[in-house]
Amino acid sequence: MFLVQYTGLNQLPFDPANNNEPLQFGSASGPLVTEGLIENGGESSKKRKRTNTPSADNSRTLNVDSTAMTLPMSDPTAWATAMNNLGMAPLGIAGQPILPDFDPALGMMTGIPPITPMMPGLGIVPPPIPPDMPVVKEIIHCKSCTLFPPNPNLPPPATRERPPGCKTVFVGGLPENGTEQIIVEVFEQCGEIIAIRKSKKNFCHIRFAEEYMVDKALYLSGYRIRLGSSTDKKDTGRLHVDFAQARDDLYEWECKQRMLAREERHRRRMEEERLRPPSPPPVVHYSDHECSIVAEKLKDDSKFSEAVQTLLTWIERGEVNRRSANNFYSMIQSANSHVRRLVNEKAAHEKDMEEAKEKFKQALSGILIQFEQIVAVYHSASKQKAWDHFTKAQRKNISVWCKQAEEIRNIHNDELMGIRREEEMEMSDDEIEETTETKETEESALVSQAEALKEENDSLRWQLDAYRNEVELLKQEQGKAPREDDPNKEQQLKLLQQALQGMQQHLLKVQEEYKKKEAELEKLKDDKLQVEKMLENLKEKESRTSRLGTSNQDSDYPLEKTMNSSPIKSEREALLVGIISTFLHVHPFGASIEYICSYLQRLDNKICTSDVERLMGRLQHTFKQEMTGVGASLEKRWKFCGFEGLKLT
């Protein structure tokens, strides 16, 4: 019987899928260790051991030798299957090929799943296995125990939700006679073990060095463990491996997240500092030398803004004193000299803007003239002399082009009229603003004077009341006390009476002035109302003129001027009256308003029933409304009565 020994789950130093060389089992650099040919039941004459490296955690160091796992290879076919799972040509122990007709390009043999992470000698993270592919678990032989795979038809063992940063697993179902050394022997092939905490109730907690080692340990969940060759109940058990929630894992994960957050904040801060605009240079402190430099800069137009900012900073700092007042005054004076320059620049820019507006207006009017010429060409081409000679496609193109040109012409025409209307409104607004400003200033002055007079009147009234109270008090005291005791009281009374008379006269004058000011205010209010009415009338006239101008431009033929008292206000209404008259003339018994509007809406969808009814109601000598029918069949009908109305008018 052949016996092959593997120690640990370390990564292979070569790619097994692309390597066709014979396996060198005696290589010192490789992770695989083999034993020579031994007899059944005997021990190996040459045995190699690899001791486990001590853990970095000094609190709990596990000095446990890594014992070897043995895989009996009595059946050469099983060995060929295992080698084929690695994607290599099946070889014997001496290096001779077992299957000489093996094609390495075919890869895995059919029906055999990929390699499992628990195969001895492999320390790689398993690739994700599709859920529909059956995973075949094999028997794992250790030195002190044997692991038997679960039934593949059973569902996978249930696990709890994985805690963040989980490096600790719960292992239940251990044999009663299981020791910590056996647990290390089984689970050290999943990765470096930091600590083991074993309980007396056949379970333990194992903490690994990395998170991916937990996934390898979960692979052993469901395996049946047997210590040695004993079948005693205390030497057997079914392993249940699940995620465990440990404070150390959570603390390390939180520390890692905080570190990542700090790095992100630092990166954002560096990005903000990189994108932040540079701060302005600091303003120098005031001195005679710096003052002379700033004074020279203030005279230069290109350096004026910088020098003014320095001057403003000095004044806000409080650098002005008796000694430096003259220097600051000269700098302020030189800053004031730039006001005229700025006003002239503004006037020049406004002049340029007006010239540009005028050029734009002239160019727009020239474009409109050319559009009118193009539209005239289309109209002349659509007359019968030339229209009959064009084909159907050519006529269609000409009509489409004509419609597009008319739309563009109308848009540009509206734009030009809007510019002219804005200019007229600006002119009228300027005049109105001047008049209103003068009126408002006069009115505000009068209001302020009236308020001042009112306050003075109130104060005088209060003084008069106070004097009256004093006089009454004196009279009461005089009535109580004898007259001989107070000879000066009569003189005081006379003085108080004179003061009261003067105050009354002054109060009367103030009241008269107050009434005059109120009358002036009322006159001003009346004038203001009259001016507002005149402005409203002017605006209405302007709007009417603009409407008449636009309607004259839209129409092809000039309309006759109609009186304001005419019931027909536009050419559109006149056309509607003609069409309705023709329609009702054909219907001598009349027609309902809905019937009339349905006919008109075939010509124009924008026609409203209420507008048509209102128009027909204004023309009483042309149309008349009659009620026909009885009861439920009662109906209003409109009839044409233009011939009768012509005789009446």
JOUR-V211592 format. One record per pair of residues at least 24 apart in sequence whose ideal C-beta (glycine too) atoms are under 6 Angstrom apart, sorted by the first residue. I is the first residue (numbers start at 0). J is the second residue. Records with the same first field share a line. If there is no record, write none. Layout:
I=J ; J
This chain:
0=39 ; 73
1=72 ; 92
2=34 ; 37 ; 69
3=33 ; 70 ; 72
4=32 ; 34 ; 67 ; 69
5=68 ; 119 ; 120
6=32 ; 49 ; 65 ; 67
7=65 ; 188
8=121 ; 122 ; 188
9=122
10=122 ; 123
15=85 ; 86 ; 87
16=86
19=103
21=90 ; 94
22=90
31=120
54=193
56=193
59=194
63=183
66=142 ; 184
68=119 ; 140 ; 141
69=140
70=140
83=108
84=111 ; 114
116=215 ; 218
117=218
124=211
141=184
143=181 ; 184
144=181 ; 224 ; 226
145=225
146=222 ; 224
147=223
149=221
156=220 ; 221
158=241
159=241 ; 242
161=242
162=244
163=252
164=248 ; 251 ; 252
165=213 ; 242 ; 248
166=206 ; 207 ; 210 ; 248
167=204 ; 206 ; 243 ; 245 ; 248
168=205 ; 213 ; 216 ; 240 ; 243
169=204 ; 241 ; 243
170=203 ; 240
171=202 ; 239
172=236 ; 237 ; 238 ; 239
173=201 ; 236
174=226 ; 234 ; 235 ; 236
175=233
176=233 ; 234
186=216
189=215 ; 216
204=243
216=240
282=309 ; 312
285=313 ; 318
290=326
294=330
297=330 ; 333 ; 334
298=333
307=334
363=415
367=411
370=408
373=404
374=404 ; 405
377=401
442=523
445=519 ; 520
448=516
449=516
452=512 ; 513
455=509
456=509
459=506
463=502
466=499
470=495
566=617 ; 618
572=614
580=639
583=639
584=639
589=636 ; 637 ; 638
591=636
620=644 ; 648
